[in-house]
Amino acid sequence: MKLHSNIHDDISLKQFVIPGLTRNPAFSWIPAGVYPVLDTGQESRVLDATNVAVYKRIRFVISNLAIAILNGIVWGLIMALIALGLNMIFGLLHIINMAHGALYMLGAVVAWYLIEVTGSFWIALIIAPLCVGAIGLIIERGLIRTIEDKPITTIICTFGVMLAVQQLVLMIFGGSPRRISPPVAYRFPLFELQYPAMRIMIALISIVLMIGLWIFLRKTKYGLWMRAVVQDREMAVGLGIPVNKVYMWTFVLGSALAAFSGVLAAPIVSVEFMMGRDILIMAFIIVIVGGMGNLGGSVLAAIMISLIQGIGSLFVPPSIATVFALAFMILVLMFRPQGLFGE
Amino acid sequence: MFIQKGKSFSFILVFVFILLVLIAFPFFVDLFYQTFLTELFVWILFAISFDLIFGYTGLLSFGQALFFGLGSYTVTISILKMGLNTELALLLSIIIPMIFAWFVGYFSVKLTGIHFVIITIIFAIIGNIIGETWTAFTGGSDGLTFSPPPFRLGLFKINLMDIKGNYYFVLALVALSYLFLRRMVQSPLGKVFISIRENEDRARLIGYNVQRYKLIAFIIAGGLSGLAGGLYSLTLKYAAASYLHWSVSGHAVVYTIVGGMGTLIGPAIGAGIVMFLEHYLINYLQATDLVVGIVLVFMVLVAPKGLVGLIQSRFKKGEVSA
């Protein structure tokens, strides 16, 4: 299982080993290469500016740290989009959408096809969420409407949808992972290393989408209705809000958000039919840590978790970092089931 | 259907009949189908152990894969690396998952609904990550292969490398587990489980320590899932970290929903139907889970009580009209 994204794969401090430096005895209990920041050799040499190797190493560590932070923010914003969709659907419809990861994957796959046909990432970015939104519409109208009041049943039902969608994609798209070449190839220098500008672009698009969502929820009629239904469903019905329609559009919007993040993640991770399976769990974790129904909390939690994973995987293997993150989630679930940022 | 209290004579009759048919099977079908049926028995055990916590106690756990994988690793590692005999390895494959189930359950049963689902998934994920990372011990995603020594119990000896011997061995243990679970759900303990499923608050008001009973159900189901995992490894002579993936629990969910939750016989029937469906579909379709997913959605929408529930309601209607 790979809960960490391979966005962090391109950085590793372990590559940078300086010959001739003795290990700091204070850190001798740590295996060599595991803890490179602390393991910079003798302190006297660290302070010695003439020691070029140590100086270079520190520069290298700083640039890696900068990249880890940038990667963490970029990936956190992508995860925030998925988690926002999941959280909106949960907050309004009170259902857990196990198919959400599959919708994310579908967004990336549809984008891959659109890029094959049209050659433009930007067309895919607009069309793919529309397609996935339409599929979300079918799922909501066809399946979820009929079983809305049974939470456990909806979990199982959407689990079935997840299986079906994944396997459908396996049949049509094939099992081997494919790559989308980033539409912006420029890499800008960042200390000792280089960073792809595309990732900054992805982060900006995510931020624009989130601001758009915020304006939608705050300033439009539908947004007002959605917030009203979240607060008090019966009262909303009494005031003549078409709750049924609000449910439908919320689900469609959530699906489209998942697809957006799928398209945005596609140039970073490889596109394959299983890519949504583990992301789904990560999105659940973000929603729980941020607080169920708390949209701002989800964004914060997504960036926080992604940053911790990114920076943590500089020092320990990413899988170990994930295990610690998961153990932390268990504690959150036990002691603050309303989320870290809830009242 | 045939498992209602007060109909135990007809139950015994049907049970013995089915058992005799299954005992006779290996003389009529080839080795491929013998292995296939052995695997089916293992999945039946996994499904009915899941039915105890989901169908009877009302806890939707997607973390049963953890215990399944633990059981399979316990058998594999204790035979391959520690040189234990099969009897002890199999016993450990019940006990060790039970200990883990106690640990996981201690945290999990305090939560309800969606939080319970998620926390069980998280535990399974942790297990899977450790399994894939700790390759020196677990073999990672490549897994471990081994050849089990014969199973001995007194003068009794079964060669597990022989497919037919393995078939009878698994059949016997699954049948025993089924009887054990059936006895349990009919006992006062089982009634408490059902009362928790039906109305947790009321069960608490009557004076039952709901969390404790949930934990008991969780531990028993964990142990039997472990046994299923152990038998699976003995059948395939193989264990891998992918057995620990939370989506393996999805098998049990599918079988239970298709067959009918809270009936024990339902998940067994469901496992049979779904596995045979997959087996025949694989000739035409690479992605058999597509059909499984559609069947699952269809059953949830049309017959949430599964096939057994469908048949039962048909029976009752017949009685009323007669």
HADDOCK unambig.tbl for C-alpha pairs under 7 A between the chains (distance, minus, plus):
assign (segid A and resid 1 and name CA) (segid B and resid 128 and name CA) 6.62 0.50 0.50
assign (segid A and resid 1 and name CA) (segid B and resid 129 and name CA) 5.96 0.50 0.50
assign (segid A and resid 153 and name CA) (segid B and resid 300 and name CA) 6.88 0.50 0.50
assign (segid A and resid 157 and name CA) (segid B and resid 296 and name CA) 6.91 0.50 0.50
assign (segid A and resid 157 and name CA) (segid B and resid 297 and name CA) 5.06 0.50 0.50
assign (segid A and resid 157 and name CA) (segid B and resid 300 and name CA) 6.22 0.50 0.50
assign (segid A and resid 160 and name CA) (segid B and resid 293 and name CA) 4.13 0.50 0.50
assign (segid A and resid 160 and name CA) (segid B and resid 294 and name CA) 6.42 0.50 0.50
assign (segid A and resid 160 and name CA) (segid B and resid 296 and name CA) 5.48 0.50 0.50
assign (segid A and resid 160 and name CA) (segid B and resid 297 and name CA) 5.39 0.50 0.50
assign (segid A and resid 161 and name CA) (segid B and resid 293 and name CA) 5.99 0.50 0.50
assign (segid A and resid 161 and name CA) (segid B and resid 297 and name CA) 6.80 0.50 0.50
assign (segid A and resid 163 and name CA) (segid B and resid 289 and name CA) 6.11 0.50 0.50
assign (segid A and resid 163 and name CA) (segid B and resid 290 and name CA) 6.15 0.50 0.50
assign (segid A and resid 163 and name CA) (segid B and resid 293 and name CA) 5.04 0.50 0.50
assign (segid A and resid 164 and name CA) (segid B and resid 289 and name CA) 6.43 0.50 0.50
assign (segid A and resid 164 and name CA) (segid B and resid 290 and name CA) 4.12 0.50 0.50
assign (segid A and resid 164 and name CA) (segid B and resid 291 and name CA) 6.89 0.50 0.50
assign (segid A and resid 164 and name CA) (segid B and resid 293 and name CA) 4.66 0.50 0.50
assign (segid A and resid 164 and name CA) (segid B and resid 294 and name CA) 6.15 0.50 0.50
assign (segid A and resid 167 and name CA) (segid B and resid 287 and name CA) 5.35 0.50 0.50
assign (segid A and resid 167 and name CA) (segid B and resid 289 and name CA) 6.06 0.50 0.50
assign (segid A and resid 167 and name CA) (segid B and resid 290 and name CA) 5.01 0.50 0.50
assign (segid A and resid 168 and name CA) (segid B and resid 290 and name CA) 6.17 0.50 0.50
assign (segid A and resid 170 and name CA) (segid B and resid 287 and name CA) 6.84 0.50 0.50
assign (segid A and resid 171 and name CA) (segid B and resid 286 and name CA) 6.90 0.50 0.50
assign (segid A and resid 171 and name CA) (segid B and resid 287 and name CA) 6.19 0.50 0.50
assign (segid A and resid 319 and name CA) (segid B and resid 129 and name CA) 6.52 0.50 0.50
assign (segid A and resid 323 and name CA) (segid B and resid 126 and name CA) 5.77 0.50 0.50
assign (segid A and resid 326 and name CA) (segid B and resid 122 and name CA) 6.58 0.50 0.50
assign (segid A and resid 330 and name CA) (segid B and resid 119 and name CA) 6.53 0.50 0.50
